[in-house]
């Protein structure tokens, strides 16, 4: 009934991170990656002069989401630690940008992925890194 905890790859045996809640995390981070990449690429290409800081921060969020997706799929202890660090950095980014957009909205003529703690994305940007940190800490090898 249980799924194997390791998989064989070119680098040898690696701990699987894509099981149980990890599968949902990969799916959500993948969706957020596509959304953030699409949004930031379009905005940077068509209206960058309007809100360069907001669009650049959305592009940064896209890179963070894509990297976390990659590390979760890759698996292994090194990937787990890298994803954990990125989730923590993502949470700091969401909290800083979210607070900044609430306190000083005029600094952001247009919203970022992390504006108002991810309100435009149903607050997933603030919930996802917390969930990721909890999952990655629990999935640590004994």
ABEGO torsion letter per residue (X at the ends): XBBBABBBBAAEBBBBABBEAAAAAAAAAAAAAAAAAAAAAAAAAAAAAABAAAAAAAAAAAAAAAAAAAAAAAEEAAAAAAAAAAAAAAAAAAAAAAAAAAABAAABABBBAABGGGAAAGGAAAAAAAAAAAAAAAABBX
